[in-house]
Amino acid sequence: MTVDPRTYARRPSAPAVPDRPAAPPGAVAGPAPSARRMFVAGPVVAAVTILAALLTTSAAGLPLRDPDHVAGRRLLGVLALVGVLIVLDVVVRAVRRSPGRWPSLAAIAGARRERWTMMRGVAVGSALVSFYLTYLAYRNLKSVVPVLRPGDLFDRQLAELDRSMFAGNDPAELLHAVIGTGFQTHFLSVAYMLFFAFIPGTLAFALVYSRNLKAGVFYVTAQSINWLLAAGSYFLLPSLGPVYADPAVFAHLPSTGVTDLQDILLEQRLEFLSDPVAGTAQSIGAFSSLHVSIFFTAALTAHLLGLAWSLRIAAWILFGLTVAATIYLGWHYVVDDLGGLVIGALAIVMARGLTGLDLSSVREASATRAART
C-alpha cells in the first residue's frame, strides 16, 4: 500500500521522544518491559512452589519426586493438545485468506508468521511448563502433610461447623434427600470427573486462542497459584473429608467412577503411611477444595475478561455442579468449599499483580468485537 507523505504532514507534530539505541545488525528485538511480566509470572509461581516443596519434603526426610510420572505425562499431553490446536489455528487462518478450498503453502506460512512468532511460542511453552512444575510441587506438598502433622485431623470440627450452618443437619444427607440417589449420583460423578479434562483443555484454549496472549497467561498463572494456595491450606487444617471420616453417610450411593477413585486414593494413602519412602504419593486432603477454587477461578476469569455470554454461563454452571458434587459425593465439607472460593479469588488477585494485565482494557476490546459481530 502506498502512503501519501502529505497525510502525515497535515498531522500535529508529536512531542519528541528520545530514540532507543539502534540494535546491532541481525539482533532480534526483545519484549517491551511491560510484556516481560508475561514471561516471568508462571516461572515465579513455579519457583516459589518448588522451593516450598523442597523444604517440606526435606523436613519429612523424602525426596522431591513425580510418582508414576503423573506430572510429566500430563505435561506431554497438554503440549500435544496445544500443538494440534496451533496447527488448526494456522490452517483455518490460511483458509480464510485463500481464494480456493485448500490453502496454499504460502498462505499457511504467512498465517504462521503472523501469529505464531518465536516470542509467542516461548511465552506459551513457559506458561505450560511452569504450570506443571507447580503441579509437581503441589503433589509433593500435599503428600507429606500426614508426615509433618501426624495425627492432626480436623474432620470432627469441620463437620460440626457444617451442621451448625444447616440447623444441625448434615449437608450431604440433605442433598441426598432433596436430589435423590439414583442417576443423579452418576451425573454428579461425571461432573466431578470433568475436572481432569477441564484443566488441560482450558489451559490449551486460553493460550492458543486468546487474542490478547497476556490474558491467556493471566488465566494459566491464576490456576497455577491455586495449586500453591491449596497446598498451604492442607497444612493449615489437615482433614480427610466426609466420605473417609464418616463413610456410612455415603454407603447407600450407587458405585460410580468417583467411588473407584476414592477407593484408589485411600489405598494410596495407607500405602504411603506404611512406607513413605517407597514412592507412592497420598492425595487426600479436604480443606480447602481445589476443585472449587479451580472452577471458581475459571468462571470469575471468564467474567472479568468479558468472554462470550455462552462461555460465562457454561463456566458458572460447571462451577455450581462442582460445588454440589463435592458435598454430595463426600469429598468436602461446606467449609472446604468456602475456603476454595477464597483461594480462587486470591489466585486471581495475585495473578493480576504478577502479569500486570489490564482487565478493563481486555473487557473493552471484547465488548468492541462483540458489537461488530
C-alpha positions in Angstrom: 0.0 0.0 0.0 1.4 3.4 -1.0 1.2 6.1 1.7 1.0 9.8 0.8 3.6 11.6 2.8 1.3 14.7 2.8 -1.1 12.8 5.0 1.4 12.9 7.8 2.4 16.5 7.1 -1.1 17.6 8.0 -1.0 16.0 11.4 0.1 17.9 14.5 3.6 17.1 15.5 4.0 14.8 18.4 6.4 15.6 21.3 9.9 14.4 20.7 10.7 11.0 22.2 14.3 10.0 22.7 15.2 7.3 20.3 16.3 4.0 21.6 19.8 3.0 20.7 19.9 1.2 17.4 20.1 -2.6 17.7 23.1 -4.2 16.2 22.7 -5.8 12.7 20.9 -9.2 13.0 19.7 -8.6 16.6 16.1 -9.6 17.5 14.1 -7.0 19.4 13.1 -8.2 22.9 9.7 -7.8 24.6 8.7 -4.5 26.0 9.3 -4.1 29.7 5.5 -4.4 30.4 5.4 -7.6 28.4 8.3 -9.3 30.3 6.0 -9.9 33.2 4.0 -12.2 31.0 7.1 -14.4 30.6 8.2 -14.5 34.2 4.8 -14.8 36.0 4.5 -18.5 35.7 8.1 -19.3 36.4 7.9 -17.2 39.6 5.0 -19.2 40.9 6.7 -22.4 39.9 9.9 -21.4 41.6 8.2 -20.5 44.9 6.1 -23.7 44.9 9.2 -25.9 44.1 11.2 -24.2 46.9 8.3 -24.8 49.3 8.2 -28.4 48.2 11.9 -28.9 48.6 11.8 -27.5 52.1 8.9 -29.6 53.2 10.0 -32.9 51.6 13.4 -32.4 53.2 11.8 -31.8 56.6 9.9 -35.0 56.0 13.1 -36.9 55.0 11.7 -37.5 51.5 13.0 -36.6 48.0 11.1 -34.4 45.6 9.6 -36.8 43.1 6.9 -37.4 40.5 5.2 -40.7 41.5 4.0 -42.6 38.4 5.3 -39.8 36.3 1.8 -38.2 36.5 3.0 -34.6 36.1 5.3 -35.4 33.3 2.7 -37.4 31.4 0.1 -34.6 31.8 2.6 -32.0 30.6 3.3 -34.0 27.5 -0.4 -34.5 26.9 -1.2 -30.8 27.1 1.8 -29.9 24.9 0.4 -32.3 22.3 -3.0 -30.7 22.5 -1.5 -27.3 22.2 0.4 -28.4 19.1 -2.8 -29.7 17.5 -4.7 -26.5 18.2 -1.8 -24.4 16.8 -1.9 -26.4 13.6 -5.7 -26.0 13.3 -5.4 -22.3 14.1 -2.8 -21.7 11.3 -4.7 -23.8 8.8 -8.1 -22.1 9.5 -6.4 -18.6 9.2 -4.8 -19.7 5.9 -8.1 -21.0 4.5 -9.8 -17.7 5.3 -7.2 -15.7 3.2 -7.1 -18.2 0.3 -9.4 -18.0 -2.7 -9.7 -21.7 -3.1 -10.9 -24.5 -0.9 -7.4 -25.5 0.1 -4.9 -23.0 1.4 -1.6 -22.6 -0.4 1.7 -23.3 1.4 2.5 -19.6 1.1 -0.8 -18.8 2.9 -0.1 -21.3 5.6 3.4 -19.9 6.1 2.1 -16.3 6.2 -0.6 -17.3 8.8 2.1 -19.0 10.9 4.4 -16.0 10.8 1.6 -13.6 11.5 0.5 -15.2 14.8 3.0 -17.8 15.9 6.2 -15.9 16.4 9.1 -17.3 18.4 8.2 -14.9 21.2 4.6 -16.2 21.5 5.8 -19.8 21.4 8.3 -19.1 24.2 5.5 -17.5 26.3 3.1 -20.4 25.8 5.7 -23.0 26.4 7.0 -21.2 29.5 3.5 -20.9 31.0 2.7 -24.6 30.4 5.9 -25.9 31.8 5.7 -23.6 34.8 2.1 -24.8 35.4 3.1 -28.5 35.6 6.2 -27.8 37.6 3.9 -26.1 40.1 1.6 -29.1 39.9 4.5 -31.4 40.6 5.5 -29.4 43.7 1.8 -29.3 44.8 1.6 -33.1 44.7 4.7 -33.4 46.9 3.4 -30.8 49.4 0.1 -32.4 49.7 1.6 -35.9 50.1 3.8 -35.1 53.1 1.1 -33.4 55.2 0.4 -36.5 57.3 4.2 -36.9 57.9 4.7 -33.4 59.1 1.4 -33.2 61.0 1.0 -36.8 62.2 -2.3 -37.5 63.9 -3.7 -34.0 63.3 -7.1 -34.2 61.7 -9.9 -31.6 61.9 -12.8 -33.6 60.3 -14.8 -33.5 63.5 -14.6 -29.8 63.9 -15.3 -29.2 60.2 -18.3 -31.5 60.3 -19.7 -29.8 63.4 -19.2 -26.4 61.8 -21.1 -27.6 58.7 -24.0 -28.9 60.8 -24.2 -25.6 62.8 -24.7 -23.8 59.4 -27.5 -26.2 58.4 -29.6 -26.3 61.7 -27.9 -29.4 62.9 -28.3 -31.3 59.6 -25.6 -32.9 57.6 -25.3 -31.1 54.2 -24.6 -34.3 52.3 -27.6 -36.0 53.7 -29.8 -33.0 52.9 -28.6 -33.2 49.2 -29.2 -36.9 49.1 -32.8 -36.4 50.3 -33.5 -33.4 48.0 -31.8 -34.5 44.8 -32.1 -38.3 45.1 -29.6 -41.0 44.9 -30.2 -42.7 41.6 -29.0 -41.4 38.2 -28.2 -38.1 40.0 -25.2 -39.8 41.6 -23.8 -40.8 38.2 -24.5 -37.3 36.8 -22.6 -35.6 39.6 -19.8 -38.1 39.4 -19.3 -37.3 35.7 -19.5 -33.5 36.6 -16.8 -34.0 39.2 -14.5 -36.1 37.0 -14.7 -33.3 34.3 -12.0 -31.6 36.3 -9.3 -33.8 34.8 -10.2 -32.8 31.3 -11.2 -29.2 32.2 -7.7 -28.2 33.3 -5.7 -29.2 30.2 -8.5 -28.2 27.8 -8.9 -24.7 29.2 -5.2 -24.1 29.5 -4.6 -25.0 25.9 -7.6 -23.0 24.5 -6.6 -20.0 26.7 -3.1 -19.9 25.3 -3.8 -20.7 21.7 -7.0 -18.7 21.0 -6.7 -15.7 23.3 -6.5 -12.6 21.1 -4.5 -11.0 23.9 -1.9 -13.6 24.9 -1.4 -11.9 28.3 -5.0 -12.7 29.1 -4.2 -16.4 28.4 -1.1 -16.3 30.5 -3.0 -14.5 33.3 -5.5 -17.4 33.4 -2.8 -20.0 33.5 -0.9 -18.1 36.2 -4.1 -17.8 38.3 -4.7 -21.6 38.0 -1.0 -22.2 39.0 -1.4 -20.1 42.1 -4.4 -22.3 43.1 -2.0 -25.3 43.4 0.2 -23.3 45.8 -2.5 -21.8 48.0 -4.4 -25.1 48.2 -1.3 -26.9 49.3 -0.8 -24.4 52.1 -4.4 -24.9 53.2 -3.8 -28.6 53.7 -1.2 -27.9 56.3 -3.5 -25.3 57.9 -6.3 -27.7 58.7 -5.4 -31.3 57.8 -8.5 -33.4 57.1 -9.7 -36.4 55.2 -13.2 -35.4 54.0 -16.7 -36.7 54.9 -16.5 -39.9 52.8 -13.5 -41.0 54.7 -14.4 -39.6 58.2 -18.0 -40.9 58.1 -18.4 -43.4 55.2 -21.8 -44.7 56.4 -23.4 -41.5 55.1 -22.4 -42.3 51.6 -22.6 -46.1 51.7 -26.0 -46.2 50.0 -24.9 -44.3 46.9 -24.5 -46.3 43.8 -21.0 -47.2 42.7 -19.5 -44.7 40.2 -16.2 -43.6 38.8 -15.8 -41.3 41.8 -16.3 -44.3 44.1 -13.4 -46.1 42.4 -11.2 -43.0 42.6 -12.0 -42.6 46.3 -11.0 -46.3 46.9 -7.8 -45.8 45.0 -6.8 -42.7 46.9 -7.5 -44.4 50.2 -5.3 -47.3 49.2 -2.5 -45.0 48.2 -2.7 -43.1 51.5 -2.5 -46.3 53.5 0.4 -47.5 51.4 2.2 -44.1 51.8 1.7 -44.1 55.6 3.0 -47.6 55.9 6.2 -46.7 53.9 6.6 -43.1 52.9 10.0 -43.8 51.2 8.5 -46.4 48.8 7.5 -43.8 46.2 3.7 -43.7 46.5 2.0 -40.3 46.9 -1.0 -39.7 49.0 -3.5 -37.2 47.7 -6.3 -37.0 50.3 -6.9 -33.5 51.7 -10.3 -31.9 52.3 -9.6 -28.3 53.4 -9.7 -26.4 51.1 -11.4 -27.6 48.0 -9.1 -27.4 45.0 -11.9 -28.4 42.6 -14.0 -25.4 43.8 -11.1 -23.0 43.6 -10.1 -24.1 40.1 -13.7 -23.8 38.7 -14.3 -20.6 40.6 -11.2 -19.0 39.1 -12.2 -20.1 35.6 -15.7 -18.7 35.9 -14.6 -15.5 37.5 -11.9 -15.0 34.9 -14.4 -15.5 32.1 -16.5 -12.8 33.6 -13.6 -10.4 34.3 -12.3 -10.8 30.7 -15.7 -10.2 29.2 -15.8 -13.5 27.3 -18.9 -14.5 25.3 -22.1 -15.0 27.4 -22.3 -18.6 26.4 -18.8 -19.3 27.8 -19.5 -17.4 31.0 -22.8 -19.2 31.6 -21.2 -22.6 30.9 -18.3 -21.7 33.3 -20.7 -20.8 36.2 -22.8 -23.9 35.6 -19.7 -26.1 35.8 -18.8 -24.3 39.0 -22.2 -24.9 40.5 -22.2 -28.5 39.6 -18.7 -28.9 41.1 -19.8 -27.4 44.4 -22.8 -29.7 44.6 -20.7 -32.8 43.6 -18.1 -32.1 46.3 -20.7 -32.1 49.0 -23.0 -34.8 47.6 -20.2 -37.3 46.9 -18.4 -36.7 50.2 -15.2 -35.1 49.1 -15.6 -31.9 51.0 -17.3 -30.1 53.8 -19.2 -26.9 53.0 -16.4 -25.1 54.9 -13.9 -26.6 52.5 -15.8 -25.2 49.5 -15.9 -21.7 51.1 -12.2 -22.0 51.5 -11.9 -22.8 47.8 -13.8 -19.6 47.0 -11.3 -17.6 49.0 -8.3 -19.3 47.3 -9.8 -18.9 43.8 -10.3 -15.2 44.4 -6.8 -14.7 45.9 -5.3 -16.5 42.9 -6.9 -14.0 40.5 -5.7 -11.0 42.5 -2.2 -12.4 42.7 -2.1 -13.3 39.0 -3.3 -9.8 38.1 -0.3 -8.4 40.1 2.2 -10.8 38.6 1.1 -10.4 34.9 0.2 -6.8 35.1 -2.9 -7.5 32.9 -5.2 -4.5 32.5 -8.6 -6.2 32.9 -10.6 -3.2 31.9 -8.9 -2.9 28.5 -9.4 -6.6 27.8 -13.1 -6.2 28.6 -13.4 -3.2 26.4 -11.7 -5.0 23.5 -14.1 -7.9 24.0 -17.1 -5.6 24.0 -15.9 -3.9 20.9 -15.5 -7.2 19.0 -19.0 -8.3 20.2 -20.6 -5.1 18.9 -19.0 -5.6 15.5 -20.4 -9.1 15.1 
